[in-house]
Amino acid sequence: MDTSLFESVDQYIGNLLGDEDAVLKGTLKSMKDAGIPGINVSANQGKFLQVLAKLCNAKKILEIGTLGGYSTIWLARALPADGQLITLELEQTYADVARQNIIKAGLDPIVDIKVGKAMDSLATLDAEDEGPFDMIFIDADKPPYTEYFEWALKLSRPGTLIVADNVVREGKVLDDKCDDERVRGVQRFNKALADNTKVTATIIQTVGTKEHDGMAIVVVK
């Protein structure tokens, strides 16, 4: 694969339509300065998520995996003034950075960061009847992706859009003998997705500055 071409086309698209402003660029800088891994979505992927949120007229979004708030800002900007985004983050230090970025973006009135293990936070959201959500974005640790998906279904309604990132892993999902727990996690998720009769779903491959990966696009029946 000509990765340099993919990156150049990604840059071309971003320059035309990416809308990565000073706030988003500052968010990336704050993450780097804080030592947060640069495993966030790209600018074009963030814009893609924003378009999806607008397509489904989302008023309530759940994000599993906050990091420094980069994708959070993209998604929250798709919401109406009375919308709500709840984002889950394990690491307090990451959440602190994200909170400052969200404040700078002027989105703190509609964004709620919940810190702790995602499984615990998801159970609490369910117990407190926080659902259903109009859109759910899964982009966290890969081994429990299937469990995150199961919780997402519980917090959904017919028509809810669920998006899961990083489900191709540079094609490593094709290797049944791969011992990488992240690959094994998304392999298990992809199989669970294929076997689930309650959703309509597909996986699109993605290339660009984030190299070769993919996103699962799921609509609850």
C-alpha positions in Angstrom: 0.0 0.0 0.0 1.2 3.5 -0.8 0.7 5.0 2.6 2.2 8.3 1.5 -0.6 8.7 -1.1 -3.2 7.9 1.5 -1.8 10.5 3.8 -1.7 13.1 1.0 -5.3 12.4 0.0 -6.3 12.6 3.7 -4.6 16.0 3.9 -6.3 17.1 0.7 -9.7 16.2 2.1 -8.9 17.8 5.4 -7.9 21.0 3.8 -11.1 21.1 1.9 -13.7 19.9 4.4 -12.0 19.0 7.7 -12.9 22.1 9.7 -10.1 21.4 12.2 -10.0 24.8 13.9 -7.7 26.3 16.6 -9.6 24.6 19.4 -9.2 21.1 17.9 -5.6 21.8 17.1 -5.0 23.0 20.6 -6.7 19.9 21.9 -4.1 17.7 20.1 -1.3 19.9 21.4 -2.6 19.6 25.0 -2.7 15.8 24.7 0.9 15.7 23.4 2.0 18.0 26.2 0.3 15.8 28.8 1.7 12.6 27.4 -1.7 11.2 26.3 -1.3 8.6 23.5 -2.1 10.0 20.1 -4.6 7.3 19.4 -7.5 9.6 18.8 -9.4 9.7 15.5 -8.0 11.8 12.7 -9.5 15.2 11.7 -11.4 13.6 8.8 -12.7 10.8 10.9 -13.9 13.3 13.5 -15.7 15.2 10.7 -17.2 11.9 9.6 -18.5 11.2 13.1 -20.0 14.7 13.2 -21.8 14.1 9.9 -23.1 10.8 11.1 -24.4 12.5 14.3 -26.2 15.1 12.2 -27.6 12.4 9.9 -29.3 10.7 12.7 -30.4 14.0 14.3 -28.7 13.0 17.5 -29.7 14.9 20.6 -28.1 12.5 23.1 -24.7 10.9 22.5 -22.7 8.4 24.5 -18.9 8.1 23.9 -16.9 5.2 25.4 -13.3 6.5 25.5 -12.6 10.2 25.9 -8.8 10.5 25.9 -8.2 14.3 25.6 -11.6 15.1 24.3 -10.8 15.4 20.6 -13.5 13.2 19.2 -15.8 14.5 22.0 -15.6 18.0 20.6 -16.3 16.8 17.1 -19.4 14.9 18.2 -20.7 17.6 20.7 -20.6 20.2 17.9 -23.2 18.2 16.1 -25.7 18.5 19.0 -28.4 21.2 19.3 -28.1 23.7 22.2 -30.3 21.4 24.4 -28.4 18.3 23.5 -26.3 16.1 25.8 -23.1 14.1 25.4 -21.9 11.7 28.1 -18.3 10.5 27.7 -16.6 7.8 29.7 -12.9 7.8 30.6 -10.8 5.5 32.8 -7.9 7.8 33.5 -8.5 10.9 35.8 -5.5 12.7 34.3 -6.9 12.2 30.7 -10.3 13.4 31.9 -8.8 16.5 33.4 -7.1 17.4 30.1 -10.3 16.7 28.2 -12.4 18.8 30.5 -10.2 21.8 29.9 -10.4 21.3 26.2 -14.2 21.0 26.3 -14.4 24.2 28.3 -12.2 26.0 25.8 -14.6 24.7 23.1 -17.5 26.2 25.0 -19.2 22.8 25.2 -19.0 22.1 28.9 -22.8 22.9 29.4 -23.7 19.9 27.3 -20.8 17.5 27.9 -20.5 15.3 31.0 -17.3 13.3 31.6 -17.7 10.3 33.9 -14.4 8.9 35.2 -13.9 5.2 36.1 -14.1 1.8 34.6 -16.3 1.9 31.6 -18.1 -1.3 32.6 -19.1 0.3 35.9 -20.1 3.6 34.3 -22.2 1.8 31.7 -24.0 -0.2 34.5 -24.7 3.0 36.4 -26.1 4.7 33.3 -28.4 1.8 32.7 -29.5 1.7 36.4 -30.2 5.4 36.3 -32.2 5.1 33.1 -29.9 7.5 31.3 -30.7 5.9 27.9 -31.7 5.6 25.3 -29.0 7.4 23.3 -29.4 8.4 19.7 -25.7 7.7 18.9 -23.0 5.7 20.7 -19.3 5.9 19.8 -17.1 3.1 21.0 -13.3 3.9 20.9 -11.7 2.4 24.1 -9.7 -0.6 25.1 -10.2 -3.4 22.6 -10.4 -6.6 24.6 -13.9 -5.8 26.0 -15.4 -4.4 22.8 -18.0 -7.1 22.7 -19.1 -6.2 26.2 -19.2 -2.5 25.4 -21.4 -3.4 22.4 -23.8 -5.4 24.6 -24.1 -2.4 26.9 -24.6 -0.1 24.0 -27.5 -2.2 22.8 -29.1 -2.0 26.3 -28.7 1.8 26.2 -30.2 2.1 22.7 -33.6 2.3 21.0 -34.7 1.3 17.5 -32.8 3.6 15.1 -29.8 4.2 17.5 -26.6 4.5 15.6 -23.6 2.7 17.1 -20.1 3.3 15.7 -17.0 1.3 16.8 -13.5 2.3 15.8 -10.4 0.3 15.1 -12.0 -3.0 14.1 -9.6 -3.9 11.2 -6.3 -3.4 12.9 -4.2 -3.1 9.6 -5.8 -6.3 8.4 -4.6 -8.3 11.4 -8.3 -9.4 12.0 -7.7 -11.9 9.2 -5.1 -13.8 11.3 -6.9 -16.4 13.4 -3.6 -17.2 15.2 -2.8 -13.6 16.2 -2.0 -13.4 19.9 -2.5 -9.6 20.2 -5.3 -9.1 22.7 -6.5 -6.0 20.9 -6.8 -7.9 17.7 -8.5 -10.8 19.5 -10.9 -8.3 21.1 -12.1 -6.8 17.8 -12.2 -10.3 16.1 -14.6 -11.3 18.9 -16.6 -8.1 18.5 -16.8 -8.4 14.7 -18.1 -12.0 15.1 -20.7 -10.9 17.7 -21.8 -8.1 15.4 -22.3 -10.5 12.5 -24.3 -12.9 14.7 -26.6 -10.3 16.2 -30.0 -10.2 14.6 -31.1 -7.1 16.4 -28.9 -4.8 14.2 -28.1 -3.9 10.7 -24.4 -3.4 10.3 -21.4 -3.2 8.1 -17.7 -2.4 8.5 -15.9 0.2 6.3 -12.1 0.1 5.9 -10.4 3.4 6.5 -7.0 4.6 5.3 -5.1 7.9 5.8 -3.1 9.5 8.5 -4.2 6.7 10.8 -3.0 4.1 8.3 -5.2 1.1 7.6 -8.1 0.3 10.0 -11.9 0.3 10.0 -15.1 1.4 11.6 -18.2 -0.7 12.3 -21.4 1.2 11.5 -24.4 -0.3 13.2 -28.1 0.7 13.3 -30.4 -0.9 15.9 -33.5 -2.5 14.4 
